[in-house]
Amino acid sequence: MKKIISAFLALSLTVMVLVSCSSGISVPYYTLAMDNYGENVFDAYDAVNEMITYYKDGEAVYGYSLYMEISKDKSFAYNIYETAGDYTLIGHEGELYSVKDGKMHAILQADKNTYFDYVKNYEKRDHILDQGEKYQKYSKPLENDGTEVSYYAKVTPIIAADLYEYGITENDRIVSTYTLDKDRYYQNIVYSVEHSDGTQEKIAERKFEYGTVRDVFEKVPSLSDTVDVTIVYYNGTINEIRDTYKVPKGLYIGIDAGEEKVSFYTDASFETEFDFENAVAENSMVIYAKK
């Protein structure tokens, strides 16, 4: 279970820096993307909030938000707070949590990655609709020294397969139009599909706010009262591994096993599956993993 964006849409940024015949100054997409890389943005701001809305036939049909701020502990890089519908993913000072239907789960990183590895996935700030070789259509100056720049990308068979949920085909183009501030940070991005008959429809929009630190982590539990949760691999063999995690008392348990297929049980004989929906960490517990 990676971030909501990744779970819902597999993110990738496979672009080349190409400029076709266009009006206005040239704004190579590669440099624009690098300017907006998390590491660069957080040199100027302490926090970024992004709101994403998806459209179908001109109507908003789905949305989510992503808030990021600098972690107090620099080794953790960022704190994140991501919400889609009734699901929230939280990364705070080295700990991961999820909230759904009023239940907060502590997420155990059983994929051998660190918290830093996890939140680094957010740094690119890219989107699945950023795929493809981008050709600049135009750029123009805006008030307050801002810029609007628009690109189109040709849709390859691979991209069409990735974006089939959007109704995008190989005959279409993806148009992305960026509103930038004077420092070329994203203010707004509109993604549209341009069909072969020349018609164009908006499919997504991203809006950004910078610099306002928000008190969204007030309900994150304290680590002053924890219980030990141990995951056992290869139980009873010479290869047995025991990984123990500190979990705030009273939370439900979630496990991120990464890409590997793993089942979890409450007993060493693998007869009773671990109940993620109802098992609460009131006392120390042992969970048995079966690969």
C-alpha positions in Angstrom: 0.0 0.0 0.0 1.7 3.1 -1.2 0.4 6.6 -1.2 -3.2 7.1 -2.4 -2.1 8.6 -5.6 0.1 5.5 -6.3 -2.6 3.1 -5.2 -5.2 4.8 -7.3 -3.0 5.8 -10.2 0.5 4.4 -10.8 2.6 7.5 -11.1 5.4 8.0 -13.6 7.3 10.8 -15.3 8.6 9.6 -18.6 9.2 12.8 -20.5 11.7 14.3 -22.9 12.5 18.0 -23.3 11.0 18.9 -26.7 9.8 22.2 -28.1 7.8 22.5 -31.3 6.6 25.6 -33.1 5.1 27.7 -30.4 4.4 31.3 -29.4 6.1 33.0 -26.5 9.4 32.1 -24.8 10.6 28.5 -24.7 9.9 26.8 -21.3 11.4 23.3 -21.5 9.3 20.9 -19.5 12.2 19.1 -18.0 13.5 22.3 -16.3 10.0 23.3 -15.2 9.5 19.8 -13.5 12.9 20.2 -11.8 12.1 23.7 -10.6 9.0 22.1 -8.9 10.8 19.1 -7.4 10.0 18.9 -3.7 13.6 19.5 -2.7 13.6 22.8 -4.5 10.1 24.0 -3.5 10.8 23.4 0.2 13.9 25.6 -0.1 11.4 28.4 -0.4 8.4 27.2 1.5 7.6 25.2 4.7 4.4 23.6 3.4 2.5 22.9 0.2 -1.2 22.0 -0.2 -2.4 20.4 -3.5 -6.0 19.8 -4.4 -6.8 17.5 -7.4 -10.1 17.2 -9.1 -11.1 14.8 -11.9 -13.7 15.6 -14.5 -16.1 13.6 -16.7 -18.2 15.2 -19.4 -17.5 18.6 -17.9 -18.5 17.6 -14.3 -16.3 17.1 -11.3 -16.5 13.4 -10.3 -13.7 12.8 -7.9 -11.0 14.6 -5.9 -8.4 14.3 -3.3 -5.9 16.6 -1.4 -2.3 16.3 -0.5 -0.6 18.4 2.2 3.1 18.3 2.7 5.4 20.1 5.2 9.0 19.9 6.3 9.5 17.3 9.1 10.9 18.6 12.3 13.4 15.8 12.2 15.3 16.4 8.9 16.1 12.7 8.6 12.4 12.1 7.9 12.2 14.8 5.2 8.5 15.4 5.1 5.2 15.0 6.9 2.3 14.2 4.6 -1.5 14.3 5.0 -3.4 12.9 2.0 -7.2 12.5 1.8 -9.5 10.9 -0.7 -13.1 10.5 0.2 -13.3 8.8 3.7 -9.7 7.6 3.5 -6.7 9.5 4.9 -3.1 8.6 4.8 -0.7 10.2 7.3 3.0 10.3 7.5 4.2 12.1 10.5 7.7 12.3 12.0 8.7 8.8 10.9 5.4 7.1 11.5 2.7 6.1 9.0 -1.0 5.9 9.8 -4.3 5.5 7.8 -7.8 6.4 8.8 -11.0 5.0 7.3 -14.5 4.8 8.7 -13.2 6.4 11.9 -10.6 3.7 12.5 -6.9 4.7 12.7 -4.4 2.1 11.7 -0.7 2.2 12.5 1.1 1.1 9.3 4.0 -1.3 9.9 6.6 -1.0 7.1 7.3 -4.6 6.5 8.7 -4.1 3.0 12.1 -3.3 4.5 11.9 0.3 3.3 12.3 3.2 5.7 9.9 6.1 6.3 12.3 8.3 4.3 12.0 5.9 1.4 8.3 6.1 1.6 7.9 9.9 1.6 10.6 10.4 -1.0 8.0 9.0 -3.5 6.2 12.4 -3.1 9.2 14.5 -4.1 8.7 14.4 -7.9 5.2 15.9 -7.6 4.4 14.3 -10.9 1.1 12.8 -12.1 0.2 10.0 -14.4 -1.1 12.5 -16.9 2.5 13.9 -17.2 3.5 11.0 -19.3 4.9 11.4 -22.9 7.1 13.6 -24.9 6.0 17.1 -24.2 5.9 19.7 -27.1 5.3 23.3 -26.1 2.2 24.9 -27.7 2.6 28.4 -26.3 3.7 30.5 -23.4 2.5 33.9 -22.3 3.2 36.4 -19.5 0.6 36.9 -16.8 0.1 39.6 -14.2 2.5 39.7 -11.2 5.3 38.4 -13.4 3.7 34.9 -13.7 3.6 32.7 -16.8 1.1 30.4 -18.5 2.6 27.7 -20.6 0.9 24.9 -22.4 2.2 21.6 -23.8 0.8 18.6 -25.7 2.0 15.0 -25.6 1.3 12.4 -28.2 -0.3 9.2 -26.9 1.6 6.0 -27.5 0.1 2.5 -27.1 1.8 2.1 -23.7 0.4 5.5 -22.5 -3.0 4.6 -23.9 -3.0 1.4 -21.9 -2.0 3.3 -18.7 -4.7 5.9 -19.2 -7.6 3.8 -20.4 -9.7 4.8 -17.4 -9.7 8.3 -18.8 -11.0 7.2 -22.1 -7.7 8.2 -23.8 -6.8 6.5 -27.1 -3.7 6.4 -29.4 -5.4 9.0 -31.6 -5.6 11.6 -28.8 -3.2 14.2 -27.4 -2.8 15.1 -23.7 -2.7 18.9 -23.3 -1.4 20.2 -20.0 -1.6 24.0 -19.2 0.4 25.4 -16.4 -0.1 28.6 -14.5 3.2 29.6 -12.8 4.1 32.3 -10.3 7.1 34.6 -10.8 9.4 31.9 -9.4 7.9 29.3 -11.8 6.3 27.3 -9.1 3.0 25.6 -10.0 -0.1 27.5 -9.2 -2.5 25.6 -11.3 -2.3 22.7 -13.9 -5.2 21.8 -16.2 -5.1 18.5 -18.1 -7.2 18.0 -21.2 -7.7 15.4 -23.9 -7.5 16.7 -27.5 -9.3 14.3 -29.8 -8.5 13.6 -33.4 -11.6 15.6 -34.5 -10.1 18.7 -32.8 -12.5 18.7 -29.8 -11.0 19.1 -26.4 -12.2 18.1 -22.9 -10.9 18.8 -19.4 -10.1 15.7 -17.4 -8.2 16.9 -14.3 -7.0 20.0 -12.5 -4.4 20.5 -9.8 -4.4 23.6 -7.6 -1.5 24.6 -5.2 -1.1 26.7 -2.1 2.3 27.4 -0.6 3.7 28.5 2.7 0.7 28.0 5.1 1.6 25.4 7.8 -1.7 23.6 8.8 -2.6 22.0 12.0 -3.7 18.7 10.4 -1.6 16.4 12.6 -3.3 17.2 15.9 -4.9 13.8 16.1 -1.8 11.8 15.5 -1.3 9.6 18.6 1.5 10.1 21.0 4.4 7.5 21.1 4.6 7.8 24.9 2.3 4.8 25.4 3.1 2.0 23.0 2.9 -1.8 22.7 5.2 -4.2 20.8 3.9 -5.8 17.7 6.2 -8.5 16.3 6.0 -10.0 12.8 7.6 -13.5 12.6 8.9 -14.8 9.2 9.9 -18.5 8.6 8.8 -19.4 12.1 10.6 -22.3 13.7 13.3 -22.6 11.0 16.9 -21.6 11.0 15.9 -18.6 8.9 13.4 -17.3 11.4 13.2 -13.5 11.4 11.4 -11.4 14.1 10.7 -7.7 13.4 9.3 -5.8 16.3 7.5 -2.4 15.9 6.4 0.1 18.5 2.6 0.9 18.0 0.6 3.5 19.9 -1.7 1.6 22.3 -5.3 1.4 21.1 -4.7 1.6 17.4 -5.6 -0.9 14.7 -2.7 -2.6 12.8 -2.0 -2.2 9.1 1.0 -3.8 7.3 2.7 -2.6 4.2 4.4 -5.7 2.7 5.4 -3.9 -0.5 5.1 -5.8 -3.8 5.6 -9.2 -2.2 2.6 -11.4 -1.6 2.4 -12.2 2.1 -0.5 -13.5 4.3 -0.6 -12.8 8.0 -1.9 -15.0 10.8 -2.4 -14.9 14.6 -1.0 -18.5 15.0 2.2 -20.3 13.9 0.2 -23.0 12.2 -1.4 -20.4 9.8 -4.9 -21.4 10.6 -6.4 -18.1 11.8 -5.9 -15.1 9.5 -5.0 -11.8 11.2 -8.1 -9.6 11.4 -7.0 -6.1 10.3 -10.4 -4.6 10.7 -10.9 -5.6 14.4 -7.5 -6.4 16.0 -6.5 -3.5 18.3 -3.1 -3.1 19.8 -4.0 -3.2 23.5 -1.2 -5.5 24.5 1.9 -6.8 22.9 1.1 -9.2 20.0 2.8 -11.6 17.6 1.8 -11.9 13.9 3.0 -14.7 11.7 3.8 -14.1 8.1 3.4 -16.6 5.4 5.1 -16.0 2.0 
